[in-house]
Amino acid sequence: MIDTLILAGQRLAEALRAENEALAALDLPRAANLANGKIAASDAFAAAYAAQAKHGAAPEGPVREAAAILARRLEELGRENRRLLERAVALQSRVIETIAGAALPKPGVQGYAPAGYRQGSGRAPALALSARA
């Protein structure tokens, strides 16, 4: 059972490494494509961990050492993955804000409406009223 857990951990580590590599290169489409694999590897690792915990036998000797090394590696890869994901989200937010800001009309700047007519300044035209009672 511990062998299944170690194998699942190695697959998760590889999935994290691949996604971290894509995120570090800011290759966001590739990172997005790797996300489903990372989720599947994470689910498989969680299931293997739960099965191992239910079984209750703790690894001994070299297997225990391998499990400890893998646990440290997963912790490091997970921390790096979080940092890189936060950086990617912040970058994407800045890009979206820049595009949205560029799409907004600037005050006092006239342009053309979609039908090709000149756009107004956005202010209501002057209006005078006169009434006698």
Secondary structure, DSSP 8 states (H G I E B T S, - for coil): -HHHHHHHHHHHHHHHHHHHHHHHTT-HHHHHHHHHHHHHHHHHHHHHHHHHHHH-----HHHHHHHHHHHHHHHHHHHHHHHHHHHHHHHHHHHHHHHHHHHS--TT---B-TTSSB---SS----------
